[in-house]
Amino acid sequence: LVTVTGLGGVGKTRLALAVAALAAPADGAWLVRLDELQDAAGLVSAVAQALRLPDGAATDAQALARALQALDLRLVLDNAEHLVDAVAGLVGTLLRAAPRLTVLVTSQQPLGLADEQLLPLAPLGLPDDVADTAPAPAYAAAQLFCERVRQQQPGYAPSAGEHADIAAICRALDGVPLALELAAARVPLLGVAGVRARLDERFALLTRAPRDAAARHRTLAAALDWTFNLLSAEQQAALQRLAVFPASFTAEAAQAVLTDPGQADLDTLDTVDALLHRSLITSQDTSQDIVAGSITAPRLRLFDSVRRYALDRLARAGQEDETRRRHLAWMRRRFEAADEVEFDTPLLHWLPPLRADIESLRAALQFGLDPAAPDAVRDDAQRLLAASTMFWARSGNRREARKWLDAAAALPASGHTAVLLAHAQGSFGVWAQMGSPAQAQQALRQSRPALRAAADQRRIYLSLYFDCLVQPRVAAGQDTQPLLQEMRACLDPAWGALARRFLDVAESQQLRASGDMLSYQDLTGRIAERCRAAGGLAECWPMENAQAQALALQGQLDTACQLLADTVAEVRAAGLLREQLPLLAMAASLHLWRDGRDAALTLGREATRLLQADGMVWWMADALAWAAWHDGRPADARRVQAWADAQVLQRGDARGPVFKAMRAGLLQTMGQSEPGGANMQSAEDVAALDAADAVRLALNAST
């Protein structure tokens, strides 16, 4: 007994027919179509008639088994999902009586028999995320799509401009053959781009099936109606509620959205498991996401067309708003729990599981930060944002974080929620270096009294830390000892080395501000060693960045460049360049300061491309001027440096020691090489120069 399982329209029947056509046993291969059989009462008769057996074999299962006892044949039972209990009973009886009988069943769920061998049929292969422009024949979903287009447009071959559209169609339809065939049927009318543009209306669009197709396969909606109507009321309700997850989710998350007060968790898990067995939910392999010390729970996902279908039913049932509230409440609990521990836990342990929920985080914030949302919903969303702010910052999504924080700031916030938001605004402003340093410091200081009143030691400690970091950028030379003393008083003996590092880093910043680069280099080196020993690889990288800066300021630029080159290689291997963008930007800056060779230019282009996505090119503005200088273009170097100066003035910021030294060195060099070149602030130098112009002027002129 082999049962081919899979979502409706995935190709189970087509596979079964192909198997039935293979070399048959002595007594043949026989196909019994069950989709038009209304109830279990006619099952035995339908099988007997398909096998052309005498009328006596159709009386009951035992009579049919006796008729097959001596035969050697292959029986294909197609579309058994609506009669699964009856089919399981009949097949069990037949297999016990007929030793040479083999049975192939197609069904959206298994029969559940002891000797059943399952063959889950996955959708067709899809393009990799980075291969949208790969030729369509490179993956199976596109092969089928193009083949079906050619049935109506002989000789069709996708143009180079259509590859990305075909990839998007295949991915949106999850590689499900039925959906792809229905989409291909619309290409002669709409073109490939037109089909892609209308996929949000897919249930109205995907309706043009061949006349001889089974009724349940004539439209995408009909295929899903057939499946949905086979579910129990509990399963239908669960499927609809799970549609609020825009991407993958865990079983724990499903329980949070599905469980009514007083409902047993085990019942909920059984319901989700039933949807999984019916191929409406797919389970994703997360083994590749597991890092040392991190536990990654299995991820579940609804096929996109199933999710859209279920979400429409949820809305029509009037339950979408309540379900989204549950989803928002779950996301708040999830990120608040992570926020409590992440400051003392290696980033590579807590970031991957949270990153898997980023689409759910976006959906929850979009729902809760709607200006029309009720007060309680808005409060939940604001607290979720406060808890997730450092996740946004450290996952490399700085510009998006700024968008959410600005949206939250435009809404009223009350009580402790307002305090948490102010703390989040200030912390993010310092960590991500986005916005005014003075405003970030003000937000931190405004929230601290309420945090003290709540005895929130962790947030007080972090608030003081960020205040120490931003202080030199707001008022250089101001004593940070009071902040450091309060940090020491907040330090909990139960916290580990990664939490302790915030105090150590704050103390190192005081050494840097005093100009004691040797001591600064020594302390940041010891912090890096402690972080590595505690498993904090990502926490070690910023300290190596700090060491490189200290080396550069002591005249050891070659050593500094090599240290950061090695660190960037480690970051690149971990796939975290965007998350560690300040490190990459500093590596590029030091290389450009040192020379204008190809390696420096390549690194500079890579860093500025990522910085431009966040509107943060100013991070390495002073280094860009050196690139133009090394290329023998002093006039361009002057213009770029003038632009860099304007950026500092506009932000109300202060340069750090490295960039201050870069600028001073360029001024000196240009003053020696070109009389009058020290005048960097002339209006014509800055006119019409934006970040993109500065990058092109500095890095692209020679290419």
N, C-alpha and C positions, 0 to 999 in steps of 0.2 A: 504494500500500500504506500503510494506516494501522493501527498497532497500539495499542489501548487497553490500558494497563498499570495495575496497582494491586493492592492487597492483596485477598485473597479476601473477598468480601462487600461490597466497596466500591461495587458497582453497575455493573460493566463490561458484564454481559449485558443489563441493563435499558437502558443507553445504546445498545448495539448494536441491540437490538430497535427502539428509537425511531428510530434512523438507517435501519434496514431498511424502516421504514414510510413514510419520506419518498418523494417522487416518484421512481419507479424508472426506470432506463435502459430502452431499448427491449426488451431481453430479460429484464427483471425483476431483482428482488433475491431472493437465495436464502440461506437460513440452514442451516448445517451445525453441529449440536451435537456436540462432540467429547468431552464429559466422560465418556460411557459407553463410549467406544472404548478397549479395553484396551491395544492396542499399535499400533505404526506400520504393521503389515502390512495392516491393513484401512483405512488412511487413504484411498487413492485410490478404493477401492470405495465408501466412505461418501460421499465428495464426489460421485461419479458418480451414485449412487442418489438423493441429495438433489436433484441437478439433473435427475433423470429422463432421463439420457442412455442410449443403447443399451449393451448389455453390453460391446461392444468397447471402449468408452471407459474401462472399469474395469480394464483389464489392467495398465497401468502409467502413470507420470506423463506420458510422452511421448504416449501415446494420449489421455489426458485433455486434454492441451494442444492436440492437433490438433482435438479435438471443440469446444474453446472458441475456436479461432483467429479465427473470423469473428463471434463473438457480442459484443454490447454489454450487459454485465450487471454486477451488484454481488454479490460473494460474501462472505458473513459467516461466518467460522470462529470459533465461540465456544468458549472454554475450551481453549486450545491449550498451556497450560503443561506438561502431562505428556508432550506429543509435540513439543516445540518444535523439535528438530533435524529431525524428519521433515516437520513443517509448513513450516519454513523452506526445505527442499529442494524441496518440492512447489510452494510459492508462487513461488519463484524461477523454476522451470521454466514455470509458467503465465503469469507476467507477461512473460517473454521471448517467448512464443509468441502471446499474445493482447493486442494493443495497446489494445483498448477495454475490457479487464477492469479493474475496481477491486476491491480486496480490503480488507475490514475484519476485523481479528483482535482477539480479546480474549485476554489472557494475563497471567499474573503476572510475566512477564519478556519482554523484546523478542525478536524473531526474530533480530536481528543482521544483517539484509540491508542492502546499501549504500543503496538508495533508500527504506528504511523511514522513515516519518514517525511519531514517537512522540507519543502523547497520554496522559501520566500522569494518571490520574484520582484526584484528591485526595478525602479524606473530606469530608463536608458541613461547612459553616461552623459554628464554635463561638462561644459568647459571649466577649466580652472578659473579662479577669480582674476588671474592676471592674463588670461588667454582669450579675452573677449574678441580680439581681432584675428585670432587664429583662423585659418581656413575652415569653413563649416564641416567638410568631411572628416576632420580630425577627431570628432566625437560622435557617439552613436545617435544622440537625440537629433542632432542636425542632419545626420545622414537620412533618418526617417523623414524629417520635415521636408528636406529638399526632394526626396524621392516622391513624396505625395504631391508636392507642387508640380513636379515633372509629369505626373499623371494627367494634369490639366493643362500644363504649358510645356509640351514636349521640347526637350533641349534646354530647359531652364538650368542655369548655373549661377550661383550667387555672385554678385559683383563684390569687389573689395570693400565697397562702402556698406554692403549689407551684412557683413560678418558679425559686426557688433550687435545689430538688430536681431539677427537669428540667435545669437548667444543669449540675449536678454529674453527673447520669447521662450527659448528652451528652459532657461533657468526659472522664469516666472511660472511656467507650467510644470515644473519639477521633473521634466523628462518623461511625463506620462504619455504613452503613445496615443491614446484616444484624444487627449487634449491637443497634442501636436498635429494629428491628422485633421481635426476640426479647424485648427488655426491655419494649416496649409490650404484648406479649401477656400479660405477668404483672401488668399494672396492675389488671385487673378483680379479681384475687385478692388482691393485696398492697397496692394503692394506690401512688401515685408515691413517697411517703416510704418505704414498705416495700421497693420495688425498690431505691431508693438505698441503704438500710441493708444490703442483701444483696449488694452488688456485689463484695465480697471473695470471695463464693462464686459468682461469675458462671458458671463452667462447669457447675455443678449447676443454676443458676437459668435460664440462657438456653437452653432446650431445647424450647420450644413453638412450632415452626414449622408452617406450613400443610402438610396431608398431601401436596399436590402439589409441594412444594418438592423440589429436587434433593437426593439423599441427603447430599451434602457440605454442604448448607446447612440441614439440619434442626436442628442444634445448633451453638453457637459452637465447641465442642470438635471437632465433626466437620469444620467448615470449616478449623480450624487443623491437624487431623490430615492432611487432604488435602494441605495446603501442605507440612507438615513432611516427609511421606513422599516428596515429590518432590526433597528436598535430598540431596546427597551426604553421606557420613559426616562429612567435614570441615566441611561447611556446617552440619550438624545440631549438631556439637560447638561450633562457633563461636557459633551462635545461642543455645545454652544458656548458654555462658559470658558472652556479652554481656548476658544478663538480669540480672547483678549490678549493672549501672549503673541506678540508679533514675530517672535523667533522661537528658539529652543527654550526649554524650561526643565526643571527637575521634578521628580515625584513629590518632593516636599512643597515646591511652589504650587503644583497642581492641587494638592490637598488644601492649601491656604485659600485658593480661589473657589474650590468646590465644596468644602465642608461647611454645612449648616450647623448652627449651635445644637449640640447634643448628638450629632451624627458621628458614628464610629469611624475612626480613621481607616480601619481595615476595609470597611465597606467602600470607601472612596478609592482606595488602592485597587480593589477588585474591579471597580468600574473603569478606572484608567487602564488596567491590565486588559480588560475586555476590548477596549478601543484599540489597544496595541495589537491584540490578536486579530482584530478585524481589519488591520492594515490602514486604519484611519490616522494612526499616530505611528511615526517611525522613531526608532531608537538610534541615536548617533553614537559612534565609537569615540570615547573621550580619552582613550589610552595615550594618544599622542600629546594630550594637553597636560599630562601629569608631570610635575617636577618634584624633585626630592623634597620630602616633607610636606607635600601638598596632596590633599585628597580631592579628587575631582569626581563629583557624582555623575552618574549617567545622565545624558541630556535627551529629552523627548521633543518631538516637533510634529505639528500638523502640516500636512502637505498644503501648499499655499492656496490651491483652489478649494480644498476642504475647509481651510480656515476662513476664507472669504464667504463661502456658502454658509458655514455655521454662524459667522458673525452677523450675516444678514438675518438669519433666523432668530438670533439672540435679540437683535434690535426690534424685530417684528413682535417678539414676545414681551417687549417692554422691560427686559432684564439687563440691558447693556450697562446702564448707569450704575446699578448696584454691583454688578460684577467688576466693573472697572474700579469701583471704590475698594473692593476686596483686594484687587490686584495692587492698587496703590498702597494699601495698608501693608500688604506682604512685602513690597519693595522697600518700604520704610523700615520695617523690622529687619530685613536682610542687611541693608546698608548701615543701619545704626549698630547692629551687632558687629559688622566689619570695622566700623569707625572706632569702636571701643578698643580693638586689639591691633589695628594695622600699624600704629606708630611704634610698636615693640615686636613686630613680626616682619620677617623678610618680605620685600615686595614681590619677589618671584613666587612666594607661597600664596599670598592673598590676591594678587592682581588677576591671574588667569581665570579663577572661578567667577570673579566679579565682572571681568570683561565679557564673559559669555552672556551676561545679563544686560549688556548695554542697550540693546534694542528695547527690552522691557523697561529699563530705566527711562529712556526717552519717552516711551508711550505713557508711563505713569506721570512724568513731569508735564507732558503736553496736556494730559487730562486735568491734572490738579491745579496747574497754574493758569488755567483759563479764567479770564476776568469774571466770567459768569458763574464760576464754581461756587458752591456753598462754602461758608466759612470753615466748617470742619474739614472739608476736602482740601481747601486751599492750605489750611494749617498742616495737614498731613504732607502735602507736596512740598511746602517750605521746609519742613523738618527733614524730609527725604533729601532735598537739595543740600541742606546744611551737612547732612551725614555723608553725602556722596561727593562733596566738593573736592576733597583731596584725591579721591579716585579719579575725578575728571582731570585734575592737574597732573597727577603722576602717570596717567595712562596716555598722555600726549594729546588730549582733546582740550587744549587751552581755550581756543576761540569758542568752541561750543559751550564750555563752562561759563565763559563770560556772558554768552547769550542768555543762558538760564538764570544766572545771577542778576542780570539786568532785568529780566522778566519778573523775577521775584521781588526785586527792589521797587518795581512799579506798582506792587499790590500792597494793601495794608497787612501788617503783621503785628501781633500783639503778644504780650507776656514774654515767656521764656523763648518762644519761637523767634521773636525779634532779636533777642540776644544771640541765639545760635546763628542766625543769618548774618548778623554783624561780624561775629567771630569768623564765620566762613568767608565773608567778603574780604576781611583783612588778611586772613591766612592765605587765601588764593592770590590776592594782589601781590603779596611778598613772594610766595613760592613761584608763581608763574611770571612775575615781573610784568604784569599787564595792568595798565592804568597808573594813576598817580601814586607814588610812594607815600606822600603825605596823607592822602585819603585812606590808603591801606592802614597806615599807622593809627590814624584817627579812629577807624572802625575797631581796631584791636583794643585801643584804650577805652573806648566807649563801652565795649562789652565786658571788660574785665571786672568792674565792681559787681555786676550781677553774677558773674561766674564765681567770684569769691563768696558772695552770699549763698550760692548754691553748693559751695565746697566742691566744685568741679575741678579737682586737682589736675587732671590730665589736660583739660582745655586751658586752664590758667598757665600751666607749664608751657604748652605749645604757643599760647598767645605771647608770653614773655620771650620765647625763642624767636618768633617772627619779628617781634619788636626790636630785639637785638640786631637782627639781620638788616632791617630797614633803616635803623637809626643813622648809620653813616651816610645814607643816601638822602636823608631829610635834613640832618644837622650835623655835619662832619665835626668831629672833635668832642661832641657831647659825651659825658661819662655814662657808660652802660653798666657800671658796677651795681647800682641799685636793682636793675633788672636781673643781673646774674645772681645776686644774693637771694632774690625771691625765687628764682629758678631752683637754686640749691635747696631752699626750704620746701619747695613742692616735690622734690624728687622722692619717689616712693622706693624704699629698699627692695620691694618685690619686683620692681621693673628690671628688665634685662639690659644687656649692653646696647641694644638698638635704641631703646628709649633714652638711655644715658647719653647717647651720642649727641642729642640735641643740645645738652648743656656743654659738652666738650666743643662742639662746633661753634656755639655762641662765644665761648672763651677764645677760640682760635680767631674769631673775627676781630676781637679786641686787639690781639697781637698783630693782625694784618693792618688794622687801622693805625696802630702805633708805628708801623714801619719795620717791626722786628720780623723780617721775613725768614730768618733762620729758625727762630722758635716756632713760627707759623708752619713752616715746612715740617718740622719735627713733630708737632702736635697732630697735624692732619695725617701724617704718616702713621702715627700710633692709633688714631681713630680708624683709619682704613684697615689696619691689622686686626683690631678688635671686631670690626664689622664682618670681616671675612671669617674670623674664628666663630662668630655667632651665626654663620650661614647667610649673612646679609651681603650677597654679591652686588646687588644693585645699590645698596647703601654705601658700599665701598667706592663705587665709581666717582661720585661727586668729590670724595676726598682725594682721589688721584688727580682729579681736575684741579683741586686746590693746590696740591703739591706741584703740579706742572706750572701753575701761575707763579708760585713762589720761586721756582727754579728760573723762570723767564725773567723775573724781576731782579734776580741775582746775576743776570748775564749768562745763564746757562740755557740758552734758547734751543740748542740742538738736543740737549738732554730732555728738556720739557716737551719738545715735539715728539721725540721717540716714546716718552712715557705715555702721552696721549694717543699716539698711533697704536700702541699696544692695547690701551684701554678701549679705544674705538673698535678695534678688531674683536675684542671680547664682547662688547655690546652688540656688534653686528652679528656675531655668532648666536647670540641670545635672541635676535630678532627684535631688539628694543631701541633702535636708533631714534625713532620718533619720540619715545618716552624719555630718552636721555638727550634730547635736542640741545640743551645748554652745553653738554659735554662735546658733542659734535661741533657746535658752533665755536667753542673755544679752541678745539683742535684745528679747525680750519683757520681761525684767526691767527693762531701762533705760526702756522705754516705760511700763511700769506705775509705775515710780518717778516718772517725770516727770508723768504725768497718768492719768486714768481714762477717757479718751475711747474711742469704739467701736473705733478702730484698735488701741489698746493692748490692749483686752479680747479682740479677735479673735486677735491675735498670742499673747496669754497662753493662750487656750483651745487654740490649735493646739499650742503648746509643751508644755503640761501633758498633753494627750492622748497625745503621743508619749512623754513622760517616764513617764507612768503605766504604759505597756507594759513598761518596764524597771524599774519600782519606784524611779524616780529623781526624784520630784517635789521632794524636798528640795533639788535643785539651785537652784531659784528660790523657795525657801520665804519668804525675807525680802521678795521683791518682791510675793508674794501678799498680804501684810498691807497693803501700800500700795494695792492694788486696792480692798480693803474701805474703807480710809480715804477715798480719793478719791470713793467712792460714798456718803459720809456715814454710815458705820456704824462708829463708833469701837469699840464693844463687840466687833464681829466682828473688827475689825483687831487688837484686843488678843488675842483668842483665837487667831487665826492666827499672830501673832508668838510667842505662848507655845509653840505647836506647833513653830514653826521653831526656837526655842531648844532645845526638847527633842530635836529631830533632831540638832542639833550635839553636844549632850551624849552622846546615845546612840551616835553614830559615833566619839566621841573625836577629833573633827576640829577644825579652826580655820577661821574664816571668812576668805575673801580680802578684800582692801581694799575692793572695791566693795560687797560684801554687809555688811561691817562698817559702812561709811558709810551704807548704806540703813537698817540697824537703828538706828544712832545718831540718824539724822535723824528716824525715826519716834518714837523715845523722846522726843526733844526736842519734836517737834511735838505729840505727845499730852500730854506733860507741861504744855505751855503751854495747850492747849485743854481739857484735862479733868483736874482735880486728882486726883492719885493714879493717873493712867493709866500711870505708869512701872512699876507693879508688874506685870511681864509673866509672872511665874512661878507665879501662884496655881494650886492644883490644879484648881479648878473651870474655869479657862480651858482646860486641856489635856484634861480628862476626856472620854473617848469621842470624841476627835477623831483621825481617821486621815487619810492623804493625800487620799483621795477626798473626805472631809468638808471638809478645808481648801480644796481646789480649788472645791468647790461654794459654800462660804461666801464665798470671796474673789471668784469670777468669775461665779457664777450667780444670786446673790440678787436682783439687780436685773432679771433676765430671767425 
